[in-house]
Amino acid sequence: MWDALLDILLYVPRQIFSAFVDGLIYLLNLIPAPEFFSSVDLSGLNAIGWWLTVFQVPAGMAMVMGALIARFILRRIPLIG
């Protein structure tokens, strides 16, 4: 019962927020890309991406971030941190 009442009460704020975000996205899409982006040579990025994949950098970064988040959460628990 309370969940249904809460959903009804929060319907209007959610719709307002959704309309605000949609409008913000529309305005950001109106901004043209700078001209120097069209003249950038991106052929070197393929080689960098290949080496990052070979050395499993994305997986390593995910592990490091997971460890840092786990450390942050564990430090907040009384008697452990």
C-alpha positions in Angstrom: 0.0 0.0 0.0 2.8 2.4 1.0 4.8 1.6 -2.1 1.9 2.4 -4.4 1.3 5.7 -2.5 4.9 6.6 -2.8 4.9 5.8 -6.5 1.9 8.1 -7.0 3.5 10.9 -5.1 6.8 10.7 -6.9 5.3 10.4 -10.4 5.2 14.2 -11.1 8.8 14.9 -9.8 10.1 12.0 -11.9 8.4 13.3 -15.0 9.7 16.9 -14.4 13.2 15.5 -13.9 12.9 13.4 -17.1 11.8 16.4 -19.1 14.6 18.5 -17.7 17.2 15.9 -18.7 15.7 15.4 -22.1 15.9 19.2 -22.7 19.5 19.3 -21.5 20.4 16.5 -23.9 18.7 18.3 -26.7 20.6 21.6 -25.9 23.9 19.7 -25.7 23.3 18.1 -29.1 22.8 21.6 -30.6 26.4 22.5 -29.9 28.5 21.9 -33.0 31.7 19.9 -32.8 34.9 22.0 -33.0 36.6 22.1 -36.4 39.9 20.6 -35.1 38.2 17.3 -34.4 37.6 16.8 -38.1 41.3 17.2 -38.9 42.7 14.9 -36.2 44.4 11.7 -37.5 43.1 8.8 -35.4 45.1 6.1 -37.0 47.5 5.9 -34.1 44.7 5.2 -31.6 44.2 1.7 -33.2 47.7 0.7 -32.2 47.3 2.1 -28.7 44.0 0.3 -28.3 45.5 -3.0 -29.5 48.4 -2.8 -26.9 45.9 -1.9 -24.1 43.9 -5.0 -25.0 47.0 -7.2 -25.2 48.1 -6.2 -21.7 44.5 -6.5 -20.4 44.5 -2.9 -19.1 40.7 -2.6 -19.0 40.4 -5.7 -16.9 43.2 -4.5 -14.6 41.6 -1.1 -14.2 38.3 -2.7 -13.2 40.1 -4.9 -10.6 41.9 -1.9 -9.1 38.8 0.2 -9.0 36.9 -2.7 -7.4 39.6 -3.1 -4.8 39.6 0.6 -4.0 35.8 0.6 -3.6 35.9 -2.5 -1.4 38.6 -0.9 0.8 36.5 2.3 1.1 33.4 0.3 2.1 35.3 -2.0 4.5 36.9 1.0 6.2 33.4 2.3 7.1 32.4 -0.8 9.0 33.0 -0.3 12.8 35.5 -2.7 14.4 37.0 -3.7 11.0 38.2 -0.4 9.6 
